[in-house]
Amino acid sequence: MSDSRIGTISASGLLTAASGAAGRLAGVRPSRARLRADAATVVAATIMLLVLGWALFPSVFASGDPLTGVPAEKLQGPSPQHWFGTDNLGRDLYTRMVHGAGLSLTATVSAVLIALIAGGLLGLLAGAVGKLVDTVAMRVVDVLLSVPSLLLSLALVTALGFGTTNVAVAVGVSLIANFARVMRSEVLRVRGADYVEAAHASGVRWYTVLARHVLPNSYRPVLALAAVEFGMAVLAVSALSFLGYGAKPPTPEWGSLISEGRNYLASAWWMTTLPGLVIVTVVLAAQHLGRAADRRARA
């Protein structure tokens, strides 16, 4: 056998071995990436369950009184006795964060439900009926999208007045446009499916087709969007509470806790930093769960 042929066989063998190794590595990498994604999802779900426990059973996680403090212990840093430190009145900051989760999450859930129901119905009607209804609905959505959501919610809560309920309504209205657009696009996609056209051709009434075929195949991406928007709603509710539109002091809310600590940034950094880190963690966890749900809905 000639040297050139031996070299060709050796080269082809090396290429085959290299391609096999690359294939094995390609098979390993997705599994590791999947494991990391699953681990991140478990961590995010654990965080959300913990915060939900704060909201539902605050006395289990923090048995102290969030409204009274010990003046002799004011402005103490984080310690085993006070995990988040104390504020300027000697109140335990961790206890106030735990007991404030109920109001903050109630306003957030209410805002998301308002946006989900109103935006979902608006998008469903726009996509199902079409024509004039679609045109008018989408112009309303365009107007809502043209205004930044925080600015819109700030204008609404100024008109409605102070209070956690009004904050929830304002934030919910500012999120309606996102849900309407997603629902409309899903309805348009499903409406053109063969089984929907076959149902119409069989003489099935339009509202029956809408309830039996269109809606059950359109709602999953909208629910995934609700999980993503939950994180943004937490941020918006906390921002309005920070500006003083939420519950009246001394009732604890996450945004108002940060607002109370802004005058002590130089001497008591924990009064703003630790509540802010809790809010950021909840927002990131909710958005991660929302994206994971969206990937499963589209798979």
C-alpha positions as CSV (number, residue, x, y, z in Angstrom):
1,M,0.0,0.0,0.0
2,S,1.4,3.4,-0.9
3,D,2.3,6.0,1.6
4,S,-0.3,8.5,0.2
5,R,-3.1,5.9,0.7
6,I,-2.0,5.2,4.2
7,G,-2.0,8.9,4.9
8,T,-5.5,9.2,3.5
9,I,-6.8,6.4,5.6
10,S,-5.1,7.8,8.7
11,A,-6.6,11.2,8.1
12,S,-10.1,9.8,7.5
13,G,-9.7,7.8,10.8
14,L,-8.7,10.9,12.7
15,L,-11.7,12.9,11.2
16,T,-14.1,10.1,12.2
17,A,-12.7,10.0,15.7
18,A,-12.8,13.8,16.0
19,S,-16.4,13.9,14.8
20,G,-17.4,11.1,17.2
21,A,-15.8,13.0,20.1
22,A,-17.5,16.2,19.0
23,G,-20.8,14.4,18.9
24,R,-20.3,13.0,22.4
25,L,-19.4,16.5,23.7
26,A,-22.4,17.9,22.0
27,G,-24.5,15.3,23.8
28,V,-23.0,16.2,27.2
29,R,-23.3,20.0,26.9
30,P,-27.0,20.2,26.4
31,S,-27.5,17.9,29.4
32,R,-25.3,20.1,31.6
33,A,-27.1,23.2,30.4
34,R,-30.4,21.6,31.1
35,L,-29.3,20.7,34.6
36,R,-28.2,24.2,35.2
37,A,-31.5,25.5,33.9
38,D,-33.4,23.1,36.1
39,A,-31.4,24.0,39.1
40,A,-32.0,27.7,38.5
41,T,-35.8,27.0,38.2
42,V,-35.8,25.1,41.5
43,V,-34.0,28.0,43.2
44,A,-36.4,30.5,41.7
45,A,-39.4,28.4,42.7
46,T,-38.0,28.1,46.3
47,I,-37.6,31.8,46.5
48,M,-41.2,32.4,45.4
49,L,-42.5,29.8,47.8
50,L,-40.6,31.4,50.7
51,V,-42.0,34.9,49.8
52,L,-45.5,33.4,49.5
53,G,-45.0,31.9,53.0
54,W,-44.0,35.4,54.3
55,A,-47.2,36.8,52.8
56,L,-49.6,34.0,54.1
57,F,-48.0,33.2,57.5
58,P,-45.8,36.1,58.6
59,S,-45.9,35.2,62.2
60,V,-44.3,31.8,61.5
61,F,-41.3,33.4,59.9
62,A,-41.1,36.5,62.1
63,S,-42.9,36.4,65.4
64,G,-42.0,40.0,66.5
65,D,-44.1,43.1,66.3
66,P,-43.4,45.0,63.0
67,L,-44.8,48.3,64.4
68,T,-43.0,48.7,67.7
69,G,-39.3,48.9,68.4
70,V,-36.7,49.3,71.1
71,P,-35.2,52.8,71.0
72,A,-32.0,51.5,72.6
73,E,-31.4,49.2,69.7
74,K,-32.0,51.7,66.9
75,L,-29.7,51.7,63.8
76,Q,-28.0,48.4,64.6
77,G,-26.4,46.5,61.8
78,P,-27.3,43.0,60.6
79,S,-26.6,40.4,63.3
80,P,-27.8,37.0,64.5
81,Q,-30.4,38.8,66.6
82,H,-31.5,41.1,63.8
83,W,-30.9,39.5,60.4
84,F,-31.6,42.7,58.5
85,G,-30.6,45.1,61.2
86,T,-32.9,47.7,62.9
87,D,-34.3,51.0,61.7
88,N,-34.2,54.5,63.2
89,L,-36.9,53.6,65.7
90,G,-35.3,50.3,66.8
91,R,-37.8,48.1,64.8
92,D,-36.5,44.8,63.4
93,L,-36.2,45.3,59.7
94,Y,-36.5,41.6,58.8
95,T,-39.8,41.4,60.7
96,R,-41.0,44.5,58.8
97,M,-40.0,42.9,55.5
98,V,-41.8,39.7,56.3
99,H,-45.0,41.4,57.5
100,G,-44.9,43.8,54.6
101,A,-44.9,41.0,52.1
102,G,-48.6,40.5,52.5
103,L,-49.6,44.0,51.4
104,S,-47.0,44.2,48.6
105,L,-47.8,40.8,47.1
106,T,-51.6,41.3,47.4
107,A,-51.2,44.5,45.4
108,T,-49.0,42.8,42.9
109,V,-51.3,39.8,42.4
110,S,-54.3,42.1,42.1
111,A,-52.6,44.2,39.5
112,V,-51.6,41.1,37.4
113,L,-55.1,39.7,37.6
114,I,-56.6,43.0,36.5
115,A,-54.2,43.1,33.5
116,L,-54.7,39.4,32.7
117,I,-58.5,39.5,32.7
118,A,-59.0,42.9,31.0
119,G,-56.1,42.5,28.6
120,G,-57.0,38.9,27.8
121,L,-60.6,39.7,27.0
122,L,-59.6,42.7,24.9
123,G,-57.1,40.7,22.9
124,L,-59.6,37.8,22.6
125,L,-62.3,40.0,21.2
126,A,-59.9,41.8,18.9
127,G,-58.5,38.6,17.4
128,A,-61.8,36.7,17.2
129,V,-64.1,39.4,15.9
130,G,-61.7,41.4,13.8
131,K,-62.6,44.3,11.6
132,L,-63.8,47.4,13.4
133,V,-63.4,45.8,16.9
134,D,-59.8,44.8,16.2
135,T,-59.0,48.3,14.8
136,V,-60.4,50.2,17.8
137,A,-58.9,47.8,20.4
138,M,-55.5,47.9,18.8
139,R,-55.6,51.7,18.7
140,V,-56.4,51.7,22.4
141,V,-53.5,49.3,23.0
142,D,-51.1,51.6,21.0
143,V,-52.1,54.5,23.1
144,L,-51.3,52.6,26.3
145,L,-48.0,51.4,24.9
146,S,-47.0,54.9,23.9
147,V,-46.8,55.9,27.6
148,P,-44.2,54.3,29.8
149,S,-45.9,52.0,32.2
150,L,-44.5,53.6,35.4
151,L,-45.5,57.0,34.2
152,L,-49.0,55.8,33.3
153,S,-49.5,54.1,36.7
154,L,-48.2,57.2,38.5
155,A,-50.7,59.4,36.6
156,L,-53.5,56.9,37.4
157,V,-52.7,56.6,41.1
158,T,-52.5,60.4,41.4
159,A,-56.0,60.6,40.0
160,L,-57.4,57.7,42.0
161,G,-55.8,58.7,45.3
162,F,-53.5,57.0,47.8
163,G,-53.8,53.5,49.1
164,T,-52.7,49.9,48.2
165,T,-55.9,49.2,46.3
166,N,-55.5,52.2,44.1
167,V,-51.8,51.3,43.5
168,A,-52.9,47.8,42.4
169,V,-55.5,49.2,40.0
170,A,-53.1,51.7,38.5
171,V,-50.4,49.1,37.9
172,G,-52.9,46.7,36.5
173,V,-54.2,49.2,34.0
174,S,-50.7,50.0,32.9
175,L,-50.0,46.3,32.1
176,I,-53.2,45.7,30.1
177,A,-51.7,46.4,26.7
178,N,-49.0,43.7,26.9
179,F,-51.6,41.0,27.7
180,A,-53.9,42.3,24.9
181,R,-51.3,42.1,22.3
182,V,-50.1,38.6,23.2
183,M,-53.7,37.2,23.4
184,R,-54.6,38.8,20.1
185,S,-51.6,37.3,18.3
186,E,-52.3,33.8,19.8
187,V,-56.0,34.0,18.8
188,L,-55.1,35.0,15.2
189,R,-52.7,32.1,15.1
190,V,-55.2,29.6,16.3
191,R,-58.1,31.0,14.3
192,G,-56.4,30.1,11.1
193,A,-55.9,26.4,12.1
194,D,-57.6,23.7,10.1
195,Y,-59.6,22.3,13.0
196,V,-61.1,25.8,13.7
197,E,-62.0,26.3,10.0
198,A,-63.5,22.8,10.0
199,A,-65.6,23.7,13.0
200,H,-66.9,26.8,11.3
201,A,-67.7,24.8,8.1
202,S,-69.6,22.3,10.2
203,G,-72.0,25.0,11.3
204,V,-70.8,25.3,14.9
205,R,-71.7,28.7,16.4
206,W,-68.9,31.2,16.6
207,Y,-69.0,31.6,20.4
208,T,-68.8,27.8,20.8
209,V,-65.7,27.7,18.5
210,L,-64.2,30.5,20.6
211,A,-64.8,28.8,23.9
212,R,-64.0,25.2,22.8
213,H,-61.2,25.6,20.3
214,V,-59.7,29.1,20.3
215,L,-59.4,30.0,23.9
216,P,-58.0,26.6,25.2
217,N,-55.2,26.8,22.6
218,S,-54.4,30.4,23.2
219,Y,-54.1,31.0,26.9
220,R,-50.8,29.3,27.8
221,P,-48.5,32.0,26.5
222,V,-50.6,34.6,28.2
223,L,-50.3,32.8,31.6
224,A,-46.5,32.6,31.0
225,L,-46.6,36.4,30.4
226,A,-48.4,36.8,33.7
227,A,-45.5,35.2,35.5
228,V,-43.0,37.5,33.8
229,E,-45.2,40.6,34.4
230,F,-45.5,39.6,38.1
231,G,-41.9,40.5,38.6
232,M,-42.4,43.9,36.9
233,A,-45.6,44.5,38.9
234,V,-43.6,43.9,42.1
235,L,-41.2,46.5,41.0
236,A,-43.9,49.0,40.0
237,V,-45.9,48.5,43.2
238,S,-42.7,49.0,45.2
239,A,-41.8,52.1,43.2
240,L,-45.2,53.7,43.9
241,S,-45.0,52.7,47.6
242,F,-41.5,54.3,47.7
243,L,-43.0,57.5,46.4
244,G,-45.6,57.5,49.2
245,Y,-48.7,56.3,47.3
246,G,-49.1,53.1,49.2
247,A,-50.2,52.3,52.7
248,K,-49.8,55.0,55.4
249,P,-46.9,54.7,57.8
250,P,-46.1,52.8,60.0
251,T,-47.7,50.0,58.0
252,P,-44.8,48.2,56.4
253,E,-44.6,47.9,52.6
254,W,-41.5,46.9,50.7
255,G,-41.2,50.2,48.8
256,S,-41.9,52.3,51.9
257,L,-39.2,50.5,53.8
258,I,-36.6,51.6,51.3
259,S,-38.0,55.1,51.4
260,E,-37.7,55.2,55.2
261,G,-34.0,54.3,54.9
262,R,-32.9,56.8,52.2
263,N,-32.1,59.4,54.9
264,Y,-29.7,57.0,56.6
265,L,-27.7,55.8,53.6
266,A,-24.4,57.0,55.1
267,S,-24.9,55.6,58.6
268,A,-27.3,52.6,58.1
269,W,-26.8,51.2,54.6
270,W,-28.8,48.0,55.4
271,M,-32.1,49.9,55.7
272,T,-32.2,50.4,51.9
273,T,-29.8,47.8,50.6
274,L,-31.3,44.6,52.1
275,P,-35.0,45.4,51.3
276,G,-33.8,46.4,47.8
277,L,-32.0,43.1,47.4
278,V,-35.1,41.2,48.4
279,I,-37.2,43.0,45.8
280,V,-34.5,42.4,43.1
281,T,-34.4,38.7,44.0
282,V,-38.1,38.3,43.8
283,V,-38.3,40.1,40.4
284,L,-35.5,37.9,38.9
285,A,-37.1,34.7,40.3
286,A,-40.5,35.5,38.9
287,Q,-39.1,36.4,35.5
288,H,-37.1,33.2,35.4
289,L,-40.1,31.1,36.1
290,G,-42.1,33.1,33.6
291,R,-39.6,32.5,30.8
292,A,-39.4,28.8,31.7
293,A,-43.2,28.5,31.5
294,D,-43.1,30.4,28.2
295,R,-40.6,27.9,26.8
296,R,-42.7,25.0,27.8
297,A,-45.9,26.6,26.4
298,R,-44.2,27.1,23.0
299,A,-42.5,23.7,22.9
